[in-house]
Amino acid sequence: MTPTHKTKYSAGADLHCAETVTIQPNCPTLVKTGAYTPERLRTSDMVYLLCIRSSIALNKSLMLANGVGVIDCDYPDEIKVMMVHFESEPVTIEAGERIAQLVPMTYRQGVFPTESTERKGGFGSTDEAVDGVFIKSEDL
């Protein structure tokens, strides 16, 4: 599903849950969105901030496990939302439900030294594999 701005002046584009998922209490879980960063912007000075939708935080007690996600323009994989539920009972998110927002921003390159010019990894870091502590193997 393509991220879409709900209104003309929306800063963030909504991301939808790609499949129905149940999140257990206090167990960070990756939620698939089926969305990707635009390929035409993968070599530019674009970065995407991943933010929780306020309504899902209020109505379902869900938050991003890492507060705010940062998605680099060269991240080629599906955007997944790492959510955590702070109530005592599991909560279910239905397929198609809006769960997060992707806020595109430009940034200034060259402020800090660059160690590499090639991305070697995916979710969680640029050059290390995800260790699986909080992520189910079926989500990798």
C-alpha positions as CSV (number, residue, x, y, z in Angstrom):
1,M,0.0,0.0,0.0
2,T,1.4,3.4,-0.9
3,P,1.7,6.0,1.9
4,T,-0.8,8.8,1.2
5,H,-1.3,12.3,2.6
6,K,-4.8,12.5,4.0
7,T,-5.2,16.2,3.2
8,K,-3.4,18.9,1.2
9,Y,-1.5,20.2,4.3
10,S,-0.8,16.9,6.0
11,A,2.9,16.7,6.9
12,G,2.9,12.9,7.2
13,A,1.6,10.2,4.9
14,D,-0.4,7.5,6.5
15,L,0.9,3.9,6.7
16,H,-1.6,1.1,6.9
17,C,-1.3,-2.3,8.5
18,A,-0.7,-4.8,5.7
19,E,-2.2,-7.8,7.6
20,T,-4.1,-8.4,10.8
21,V,-1.8,-8.8,13.7
22,T,-2.2,-9.2,17.5
23,I,0.4,-7.5,19.7
24,Q,1.1,-9.0,23.1
25,P,1.6,-6.7,26.1
26,N,5.1,-5.3,26.5
27,C,6.4,-7.3,23.5
28,P,7.8,-5.1,20.7
29,T,6.5,-6.4,17.4
30,L,7.2,-5.5,13.8
31,V,4.0,-4.7,11.9
32,K,4.2,-4.9,8.1
33,T,2.9,-2.0,6.0
34,G,3.6,-3.2,2.5
35,A,5.1,0.3,1.9
36,Y,8.6,1.2,0.6
37,T,10.5,4.5,0.2
38,P,10.1,5.9,-3.3
39,E,12.8,4.4,-5.5
40,R,13.3,7.7,-7.3
41,L,14.3,9.4,-4.0
42,R,16.7,6.7,-2.8
43,T,19.8,8.6,-3.8
44,S,18.8,12.1,-2.7
45,D,19.0,14.1,0.5
46,M,15.7,12.7,1.8
47,V,15.0,11.1,5.1
48,Y,11.7,9.8,6.5
49,L,10.6,10.1,10.1
50,L,8.3,7.3,11.2
51,C,5.8,8.5,13.8
52,I,2.9,6.9,15.6
53,R,-0.6,8.1,14.7
54,S,-2.0,9.9,17.8
55,S,-5.4,8.1,17.4
56,I,-3.8,4.6,17.6
57,A,-1.8,5.7,20.7
58,L,-5.0,7.0,22.4
59,N,-7.4,4.3,21.3
60,K,-5.3,1.2,21.4
61,S,-2.4,2.2,23.8
62,L,0.2,1.5,21.1
63,M,3.5,3.3,20.7
64,L,6.5,3.0,18.6
65,A,9.0,0.9,20.6
66,N,11.9,3.3,19.6
67,G,9.9,6.6,19.9
68,V,10.5,7.9,16.4
69,G,11.9,5.8,13.5
70,V,14.4,7.1,11.0
71,I,14.3,5.7,7.5
72,D,17.2,6.6,5.3
73,C,16.5,7.3,1.6
74,D,18.6,4.2,0.6
75,Y,16.6,1.8,2.8
76,P,15.3,-0.7,0.2
77,D,13.1,-3.0,2.2
78,E,9.5,-2.9,3.3
79,I,8.8,-0.3,6.0
80,K,7.8,-2.0,9.2
81,V,6.5,-0.3,12.3
82,M,8.0,-1.6,15.6
83,M,5.1,-1.2,18.0
84,V,4.7,-2.0,21.7
85,H,1.5,-2.3,23.7
86,F,1.5,-1.1,27.3
87,E,-1.8,-2.5,28.6
88,S,-2.2,-6.0,30.2
89,E,-4.3,-7.6,27.4
90,P,-3.3,-8.2,23.8
91,V,-4.5,-5.8,21.2
92,T,-5.3,-6.5,17.5
93,I,-4.7,-4.2,14.6
94,E,-6.8,-5.0,11.5
95,A,-5.4,-5.1,8.0
96,G,-5.9,-1.7,6.3
97,E,-6.0,0.2,9.6
98,R,-3.9,3.4,9.7
99,I,-1.1,2.9,12.2
100,A,1.7,5.4,11.6
101,Q,2.8,8.3,9.6
102,L,5.8,8.8,7.3
103,V,7.1,12.4,7.4
104,P,9.5,13.2,4.5
105,M,12.2,15.6,5.2
106,T,15.4,16.8,3.5
107,Y,18.6,16.9,5.4
108,R,22.1,18.3,4.9
109,Q,24.7,15.8,3.7
110,G,28.4,16.1,4.6
111,V,28.0,17.5,8.1
112,F,29.6,14.4,9.6
113,P,32.3,12.1,8.1
114,T,31.0,9.1,6.1
115,E,32.4,5.6,6.9
116,S,30.9,3.9,3.8
117,T,29.0,4.8,0.7
118,E,27.1,1.5,0.4
119,R,24.3,0.1,2.6
120,K,25.1,-3.4,3.9
121,G,22.1,-4.1,6.1
122,G,18.5,-3.5,6.6
123,F,16.2,-3.0,9.6
124,G,17.9,-2.0,12.8
125,S,21.2,-0.7,11.5
126,T,23.1,0.0,8.4
127,D,25.8,-2.7,8.7
128,E,24.6,-5.3,11.2
129,A,22.0,-8.0,11.1
130,V,19.0,-7.8,13.4
131,D,19.7,-10.0,16.4
132,G,16.1,-11.2,16.7
133,V,15.6,-10.3,20.4
134,F,12.4,-8.4,19.8
135,I,11.6,-9.5,16.3
136,K,9.9,-12.8,15.3
137,S,11.9,-14.8,12.8
138,E,8.8,-14.8,10.5
139,D,9.0,-11.0,10.3
140,L,12.6,-11.0,9.0
